[in-house]
Amino acid sequence: MNPYGLLIGAITLNIAANFFMKKMHIIDTGYWQVLIYALVSLGASFVCYSLSLKYITVSTGYMLLTGGSLIGITLMSTILLGETLSLRLGLGLLIIVIGLVVVSTGGVKG
């Protein structure tokens, strides 16, 4: 199994879960259906992340999961939900990306 593929899956599912959680507060109908989507996405994210930890150190995996999710959620909320991306937030995301690149060069169990 590709540990980084699993981690990307975990990040993507985490982003989806956050989108569904936000969406259930702005829709009038289907609250429970969207809540179930959010819970399933979050659970699947946890499974993918757990499987990736077989090959990646926890410190690297967790940092990539949280940093990648933060970047993805911010971009998703800007593009799909119309939230504002300020210059300060954009610079912060850039710093996170640089940190993720540095961290991801190590951390595979060997």
C-alpha positions as CSV (number, residue, x, y, z in Angstrom):
1,M,0.0,0.0,0.0
2,N,1.1,3.5,-0.8
3,P,1.2,5.3,2.6
4,Y,1.0,8.8,1.0
5,G,-1.9,7.7,-1.1
6,L,-3.7,6.6,2.1
7,L,-2.8,9.9,3.7
8,I,-4.1,11.9,0.7
9,G,-7.3,9.9,1.0
10,A,-7.5,10.7,4.7
11,I,-7.0,14.4,4.0
12,T,-9.6,14.5,1.2
13,L,-12.2,12.7,3.3
14,N,-11.4,15.1,6.2
15,I,-12.0,18.0,3.9
16,A,-15.3,16.5,2.7
17,A,-16.4,15.9,6.3
18,N,-15.8,19.5,7.2
19,F,-17.7,20.7,4.1
20,F,-20.6,18.5,5.1
21,M,-20.6,19.8,8.6
22,K,-20.6,23.4,7.4
23,K,-23.3,22.6,4.8
24,M,-25.7,21.1,7.3
25,H,-25.9,24.4,9.0
26,I,-26.8,26.4,5.9
27,I,-29.4,24.1,4.4
28,D,-33.1,24.0,5.3
29,T,-33.8,20.3,4.6
30,G,-31.8,17.1,4.7
31,Y,-29.9,17.9,7.9
32,W,-29.7,14.3,9.1
33,Q,-28.6,13.0,5.6
34,V,-25.8,15.6,5.5
35,L,-24.8,14.7,9.1
36,I,-24.5,11.0,8.1
37,Y,-22.3,12.0,5.1
38,A,-20.1,14.0,7.5
39,L,-19.8,11.1,9.9
40,V,-19.0,8.5,7.2
41,S,-16.4,10.8,5.7
42,L,-14.8,11.4,9.0
43,G,-14.8,7.7,9.9
44,A,-13.3,6.8,6.5
45,S,-10.7,9.5,7.0
46,F,-9.7,7.9,10.3
47,V,-9.4,4.5,8.7
48,C,-7.1,5.8,5.9
49,Y,-5.0,7.7,8.4
50,S,-4.7,4.7,10.7
51,L,-3.6,2.5,7.8
52,S,-1.0,5.1,6.7
53,L,0.6,5.0,10.2
54,K,1.8,1.5,9.5
55,Y,4.3,3.1,7.1
56,I,4.7,6.7,8.2
57,T,5.8,8.0,11.6
58,V,3.0,9.5,13.7
59,S,4.7,12.9,13.9
60,T,5.0,13.1,10.1
61,G,1.6,11.7,9.4
62,Y,-0.3,13.9,11.8
63,M,1.5,17.0,10.6
64,L,0.7,16.2,7.0
65,L,-2.9,15.3,7.9
66,T,-3.6,18.5,9.8
67,G,-1.6,20.8,7.5
68,G,-3.1,19.3,4.4
69,S,-6.6,19.4,5.8
70,L,-6.2,23.0,6.9
71,I,-5.0,24.0,3.4
72,G,-7.8,22.0,1.7
73,I,-10.5,23.2,4.0
74,T,-9.5,26.9,3.5
75,L,-9.4,26.6,-0.3
76,M,-12.7,24.7,-0.3
77,S,-14.4,27.2,1.8
78,T,-13.1,30.0,-0.4
79,I,-14.1,28.4,-3.6
80,L,-17.3,26.6,-2.7
81,L,-18.7,28.6,0.2
82,G,-17.6,32.1,-0.8
83,E,-15.5,32.8,2.3
84,T,-12.8,35.5,2.1
85,L,-9.2,34.6,1.7
86,S,-7.2,37.5,3.2
87,L,-3.6,38.2,2.3
88,R,-2.6,37.3,5.9
89,L,-4.4,33.9,5.6
90,G,-2.8,33.3,2.2
91,L,0.7,34.0,3.6
92,G,0.0,31.7,6.5
93,L,-1.0,28.9,4.1
94,L,2.1,29.4,2.1
95,I,4.2,29.0,5.2
96,I,2.3,25.8,6.0
97,V,3.0,24.5,2.5
98,I,6.7,25.2,2.9
99,G,6.7,23.4,6.3
100,L,4.8,20.4,4.8
101,V,7.4,20.1,2.0
102,V,10.2,20.1,4.5
103,V,8.5,17.6,6.8
104,S,7.4,15.2,4.1
105,T,11.0,14.6,2.9
106,G,11.4,12.3,5.9
107,G,9.3,10.3,8.2
108,V,8.8,7.0,6.3
109,K,9.4,4.1,8.5
110,G,12.2,2.1,7.3
